[in-house]
Amino acid sequence: MEQEHKIDVKQALRVFNRITREGQKEGDQWRYRGLTTSADFDGYTVFIKSAKVALTIFFHNKYSVEYSSARDLQEFVDLLQILDRD
């Protein structure tokens, strides 16, 4: 979908770092303000999920995003922006 181009990977990685610093660790995941994050064993692949959207960031800033509606994706992007700003 064309909507995927809305993801700012550098911003998402900053939010990932914030969640791992400030979030609550549960097993191999961290939870913070509606998002859950984790990484694969070598740290090259990062996962950020909300209740409705799953973002996977791969090596070299490639990514995939799964969502049902453009509205869900927009809410996810908005939350990333808020967590990057605050």
Secondary structure, DSSP 8 states (H G I E B T S, - for coil): -GGGGG--HHHHHHHHHHHHHHSEEETTEEEETTEEEEE-TTSSSEEEE-SS-EEEE-GGG-EEEE-S-HHHHHHHHHHHHHHHH-
